[in-house]
Amino acid sequence: MLSGRKVLVAYIAGMEVIYRVGSSISEYIPRSGWHPTPIIGTIGAVAACANILGLNSAQAQNALGIAASLATGLLKNFGSMTKPMHAGNAARNGVVAAELAASGFTGNNDIFDGEFSFSQMFGSRTAAGLMGAENDLNREWRICTEGLAFKPYPSCRSTHSSIDAALWLRNKWDISTDQVADITCKISPLHTQLARFHKPETGYQGKFSIPYCVATVLCNGSISLEDFTNEKVNNADMQELLSKLSFLYPDVDKGTMDLTAEITITLNSGMKYSHRVSLPKGEPANPMTDEELDVKFLSCSSLILDNNNAQKILNLTRHLEEVKDLIQFFNMLIRS
């Protein structure tokens, strides 16, 4: 029997591992063209699976070694169907590696340290192991001290501060798109490398386009899954508006993940309005409300779940620690 409490404990264990691995090497991963989610996510997923399967220490070390060889994902695939597959692959990798280890399959039992280690290879050969990041495991719970970030918009996180700033300007100054002469976005250049499609041609590219996301919220006052279709991205009015956006770069380290963005809109009248966002919606210090999270879940799940099952699943997750057997939860997913 698999209880909600057991799943929560495993999830927390996986997240605590993600925090440690991420703090030691995550800044290096995108600089080398890797996508952090399937790489660090694979390690977190296998830690969670090892916990839920009750693997012993030797088996867990093997599972981590196996998972390290499954972890991969290229930034080059941003803007295609393969990019969202990265997250699913991370979860699958965790299950596969933990199941293999439970059956006696072996991997290197010191995968984070030394020559050719996970840390060295994904850390641009700069990181020396986990650099002590693991020393406070079971003493500091980073899921509490650092918190969790949630994405309110279905686009690359690198677009979100710009979206928030554009929304604020639209609502504050009642700006209509026919008034807009020019838009500038001041942001770390790392984000224009990650969200690199400045003239997108497909819905998937639109998810990685700051100009398209800004243009969409200026047009609609919102942005949702329905906005990322080939037809909407290639709309002539949308393409004209997004072509008015240009970038400025602050004097910062080009590799910094600083999320700050400043949007300046110049109107045909010559008036200029600017707004700066340092913490986009969804960061621990600027959290989404429970109601906003519920709306997001129901919106996303509507693509594959009927509303009745979606609402039941949402209610279960709100009280997951009290659920003695998750068979009902899984059956609802299977039937959908």
C-alpha positions as CSV (number, residue, x, y, z in Angstrom):
1,M,0.0,0.0,0.0
2,L,1.4,3.4,-1.0
3,S,0.2,6.2,1.2
4,G,0.2,9.9,0.6
5,R,2.5,10.5,3.5
6,K,5.1,8.1,2.1
7,V,5.0,9.9,-1.3
8,L,5.4,13.3,0.4
9,V,8.4,12.0,2.4
10,A,10.0,10.7,-0.8
11,Y,9.3,13.9,-2.6
12,I,11.0,15.9,0.2
13,A,14.0,13.6,0.2
14,G,14.3,14.1,-3.6
15,M,14.0,17.8,-3.3
16,E,16.6,18.0,-0.5
17,V,19.1,16.2,-2.8
18,I,18.2,18.5,-5.7
19,Y,19.0,21.6,-3.6
20,R,22.4,20.2,-2.7
21,V,23.4,19.1,-6.2
22,G,22.0,22.3,-7.7
23,S,23.8,24.6,-5.3
24,S,27.2,23.0,-6.2
25,I,26.9,22.8,-10.0
26,S,23.7,24.4,-11.4
27,E,25.5,27.7,-12.4
28,Y,27.8,25.8,-14.7
29,I,25.3,23.5,-16.4
30,P,23.6,26.0,-18.9
31,R,27.0,27.6,-19.7
32,S,28.0,24.3,-21.3
33,G,24.7,24.0,-23.2
34,W,23.1,21.5,-20.9
35,H,19.5,21.9,-19.6
36,P,19.6,21.7,-15.7
37,T,16.1,20.1,-15.3
38,P,16.8,16.7,-16.8
39,I,20.3,16.5,-15.3
40,I,19.7,17.6,-11.7
41,G,16.1,16.4,-11.8
42,T,17.2,12.9,-12.6
43,I,19.3,12.8,-9.4
44,G,16.4,14.2,-7.4
45,A,14.0,11.7,-8.9
46,V,16.3,8.7,-8.2
47,A,16.7,9.9,-4.6
48,A,13.0,10.0,-4.2
49,C,12.5,6.6,-5.7
50,A,15.3,5.1,-3.6
51,N,13.5,6.4,-0.5
52,I,10.1,5.1,-1.5
53,L,11.5,1.7,-2.4
54,G,13.4,1.6,0.9
55,L,16.8,0.9,-0.7
56,N,19.7,0.3,1.6
57,S,22.8,2.5,1.5
58,A,24.7,0.4,-1.0
59,Q,21.7,0.1,-3.3
60,A,21.0,3.9,-3.1
61,Q,24.6,4.6,-4.1
62,N,24.3,2.3,-7.0
63,A,21.0,4.0,-8.0
64,L,22.7,7.4,-8.0
65,G,25.5,6.0,-10.2
66,I,23.1,4.5,-12.7
67,A,21.0,7.7,-12.8
68,A,24.1,9.8,-13.4
69,S,24.6,8.0,-16.7
70,L,21.0,8.5,-17.7
71,A,20.9,12.2,-17.0
72,T,21.1,14.4,-20.1
73,G,19.3,17.2,-22.0
74,L,20.5,19.9,-24.4
75,L,19.5,23.5,-24.4
76,K,19.6,23.2,-28.2
77,N,16.2,21.4,-28.0
78,F,14.5,24.5,-26.4
79,G,11.6,25.5,-28.7
80,S,10.8,21.9,-29.7
81,M,8.6,19.1,-28.4
82,T,11.7,17.5,-26.9
83,K,12.3,20.2,-24.3
84,P,9.2,19.4,-22.2
85,M,10.1,15.7,-22.6
86,H,13.2,16.5,-20.5
87,A,11.2,16.8,-17.3
88,G,9.4,13.5,-18.0
89,N,12.7,11.8,-18.8
90,A,14.1,12.9,-15.4
91,A,11.2,11.3,-13.6
92,R,11.5,8.1,-15.7
93,N,15.2,8.0,-15.2
94,G,14.7,8.0,-11.5
95,V,12.3,5.1,-11.6
96,V,14.5,3.0,-13.9
97,A,17.7,3.6,-12.0
98,A,16.1,2.8,-8.6
99,E,14.4,-0.3,-9.9
100,L,17.6,-1.5,-11.4
101,A,19.6,-0.9,-8.2
102,A,16.9,-2.7,-6.2
103,S,17.4,-5.8,-8.5
104,G,21.1,-5.8,-8.0
105,F,22.3,-3.7,-10.9
106,T,25.4,-1.7,-10.1
107,G,26.7,1.8,-10.8
108,N,29.7,3.7,-9.5
109,N,29.2,4.2,-5.8
110,D,31.1,7.6,-5.6
111,I,29.6,9.2,-8.6
112,F,29.8,12.9,-7.4
113,D,33.6,13.0,-6.6
114,G,36.8,12.7,-8.5
115,E,37.9,12.6,-12.1
116,F,35.1,12.2,-14.7
117,S,32.5,12.4,-11.9
118,F,29.0,13.7,-12.4
119,S,30.0,17.0,-10.7
120,Q,33.1,17.5,-12.7
121,M,31.5,16.7,-16.1
122,F,28.4,18.7,-15.7
123,G,30.3,21.4,-13.7
124,S,32.4,22.4,-16.7
125,R,35.3,20.5,-15.1
126,T,35.3,23.3,-12.4
127,A,33.2,21.8,-9.6
128,A,35.1,19.6,-7.1
129,G,32.4,17.2,-6.0
130,L,29.4,18.6,-4.1
131,M,31.8,21.0,-2.3
132,G,30.3,20.2,1.1
133,A,26.7,21.0,0.0
134,E,25.6,17.7,1.4
135,N,27.0,18.2,4.9
136,D,23.8,19.6,6.3
137,L,21.5,16.9,5.0
138,N,18.9,15.9,7.6
139,R,19.8,19.1,9.6
140,E,18.6,21.9,7.4
141,W,15.5,21.4,5.4
142,R,15.9,23.6,2.3
143,I,12.5,23.0,1.1
144,C,11.5,25.2,4.0
145,T,14.5,27.6,4.2
146,E,14.8,28.2,0.5
147,G,11.3,27.3,-0.5
148,L,9.7,26.2,-3.8
149,A,9.2,28.3,-6.9
150,F,6.1,27.7,-9.1
151,K,5.7,28.9,-12.7
152,P,2.5,30.9,-13.2
153,Y,2.9,31.1,-17.0
154,P,3.4,28.2,-19.4
155,S,6.7,29.6,-20.8
156,C,10.4,29.6,-20.0
157,R,11.1,31.0,-16.6
158,S,13.4,33.5,-18.3
159,T,10.4,35.2,-19.7
160,H,8.4,35.6,-16.5
161,S,9.9,38.8,-15.0
162,S,9.3,40.5,-18.4
163,I,5.8,39.2,-18.5
164,D,5.1,40.6,-15.0
165,A,6.6,44.0,-15.8
166,A,4.6,44.3,-19.1
167,L,1.4,43.2,-17.3
168,W,2.0,45.8,-14.6
169,L,2.5,48.6,-17.2
170,R,-0.5,47.6,-19.2
171,N,-2.8,47.6,-16.1
172,K,-1.3,50.7,-14.5
173,W,-1.3,52.9,-17.5
174,D,-4.1,51.3,-19.5
175,I,-1.8,50.9,-22.5
176,S,-3.3,49.6,-25.7
177,T,-1.1,48.0,-28.4
178,D,-2.0,50.6,-31.0
179,Q,-0.3,53.2,-28.8
180,V,3.0,51.4,-28.6
181,A,5.9,52.7,-30.6
182,D,8.8,50.9,-29.0
183,I,9.6,48.4,-26.2
184,T,12.9,47.8,-24.5
185,C,13.7,44.9,-22.1
186,K,16.7,45.2,-19.8
187,I,17.7,41.7,-18.7
188,S,20.7,39.5,-18.1
189,P,22.0,38.1,-21.4
190,L,21.8,34.6,-20.0
191,H,18.0,34.9,-20.3
192,T,18.1,35.9,-23.9
193,Q,20.3,32.9,-24.6
194,L,17.8,30.5,-22.9
195,A,14.7,32.3,-24.3
196,R,16.5,32.8,-27.6
197,F,13.6,32.9,-30.2
198,H,13.2,36.7,-30.7
199,K,11.2,36.1,-33.9
200,P,9.4,32.9,-33.2
201,E,7.7,30.9,-35.9
202,T,6.0,28.1,-33.9
203,G,4.1,27.7,-30.6
204,Y,7.0,25.9,-29.0
205,Q,9.4,28.7,-30.0
206,G,6.9,31.2,-28.5
207,K,7.4,29.6,-25.1
208,F,11.1,30.7,-25.4
209,S,10.5,34.2,-26.7
210,I,10.5,37.2,-24.5
211,P,9.2,39.4,-27.3
212,Y,6.3,37.1,-28.0
213,C,5.3,36.7,-24.3
214,V,5.5,40.5,-23.7
215,A,3.5,41.2,-26.9
216,T,0.9,38.6,-25.8
217,V,0.2,40.1,-22.4
218,L,0.1,43.6,-23.8
219,C,-2.5,42.4,-26.3
220,N,-4.6,40.1,-24.0
221,G,-3.8,41.1,-20.4
222,S,-3.0,37.4,-19.8
223,I,-1.0,34.5,-21.2
224,S,-2.0,30.8,-21.2
225,L,-1.5,27.5,-22.9
226,E,-3.9,28.6,-25.7
227,D,-1.6,31.4,-26.7
228,F,1.2,29.0,-27.8
229,T,-0.1,27.8,-31.1
230,N,1.6,28.2,-34.5
231,E,-1.4,30.3,-35.7
232,K,-1.3,32.7,-32.8
233,V,2.5,33.1,-32.9
234,N,2.4,33.9,-36.6
235,N,-0.5,36.4,-36.4
236,A,0.5,39.4,-38.4
237,D,-0.4,41.9,-35.7
238,M,1.5,39.9,-33.1
239,Q,4.6,39.7,-35.2
240,E,4.5,43.4,-35.8
241,L,4.2,44.2,-32.1
242,L,6.9,41.7,-31.0
243,S,9.3,43.2,-33.6
244,K,9.2,46.5,-31.6
245,L,11.0,44.9,-28.7
246,S,14.8,45.3,-28.3
247,F,17.1,44.3,-25.5
248,L,19.5,46.1,-23.2
249,Y,21.9,44.3,-21.0
250,P,22.9,45.4,-17.5
251,D,26.5,45.4,-16.4
252,V,26.5,41.9,-14.8
253,D,28.2,38.6,-15.2
254,K,26.9,37.2,-18.4
255,G,26.3,33.8,-16.7
256,T,24.2,35.1,-13.8
257,M,20.7,33.7,-13.3
258,D,19.5,37.0,-11.8
259,L,15.8,37.1,-12.8
260,T,15.5,40.9,-12.8
261,A,13.9,42.5,-15.9
262,E,12.9,46.0,-16.7
263,I,10.4,46.8,-19.4
264,T,10.2,50.3,-20.9
265,I,7.3,51.1,-23.3
266,T,7.5,54.2,-25.5
267,L,4.2,55.4,-26.8
268,N,3.5,57.1,-30.1
269,S,3.0,60.3,-28.1
270,G,6.6,60.1,-26.9
271,M,5.6,59.2,-23.3
272,K,7.7,56.5,-21.7
273,Y,6.7,54.1,-18.9
274,S,9.0,51.7,-17.1
275,H,8.6,49.0,-14.6
276,R,11.3,46.7,-13.0
277,V,10.6,43.3,-11.6
278,S,13.3,41.6,-9.5
279,L,11.3,38.6,-8.2
280,P,8.7,37.2,-10.7
281,K,5.4,35.8,-9.5
282,G,5.9,32.3,-8.1
283,E,9.3,32.8,-6.4
284,P,9.2,31.9,-2.6
285,A,9.4,35.6,-1.7
286,N,6.6,36.4,-4.2
287,P,4.4,33.3,-4.0
288,M,1.4,32.2,-5.9
289,T,-1.7,31.9,-3.8
290,D,-3.4,28.5,-3.3
291,E,-6.2,29.7,-5.4
292,E,-3.8,30.6,-8.3
293,L,-2.2,27.2,-8.0
294,D,-5.6,25.5,-8.2
295,V,-6.5,27.5,-11.3
296,K,-3.2,26.6,-12.9
297,F,-3.7,22.9,-12.2
298,L,-7.3,22.8,-13.5
299,S,-6.3,24.7,-16.6
300,C,-3.4,22.4,-17.4
301,S,-5.2,19.2,-16.5
302,S,-8.2,20.2,-18.7
303,L,-6.1,19.0,-21.7
304,I,-6.2,15.4,-20.5
305,L,-8.6,15.1,-17.5
306,D,-12.3,15.6,-17.3
307,N,-13.3,18.3,-14.8
308,N,-14.8,15.9,-12.3
309,N,-11.6,13.8,-12.0
310,A,-9.4,16.9,-12.1
311,Q,-11.3,18.3,-9.1
312,K,-11.0,15.1,-7.2
313,I,-7.3,14.8,-7.8
314,L,-6.9,18.4,-6.7
315,N,-8.8,17.7,-3.5
316,L,-6.7,14.6,-2.8
317,T,-3.4,16.6,-3.2
318,R,-4.6,19.2,-0.8
319,H,-4.8,16.6,1.9
320,L,-2.2,14.1,0.6
321,E,-0.7,13.3,4.0
322,E,-4.1,12.0,5.1
323,V,-4.6,9.6,2.2
324,K,-3.9,6.0,3.4
325,D,-3.9,4.4,-0.1
326,L,-3.2,6.2,-3.4
327,I,-4.9,3.6,-5.6
328,Q,-7.9,5.9,-6.2
329,F,-5.5,8.6,-7.2
330,F,-3.7,6.4,-9.8
331,N,-7.0,4.9,-11.0
332,M,-8.3,8.4,-11.9
333,L,-5.2,9.1,-13.8
334,I,-5.3,5.7,-15.7
335,R,-9.0,6.1,-16.6
336,S,-8.3,9.6,-18.0
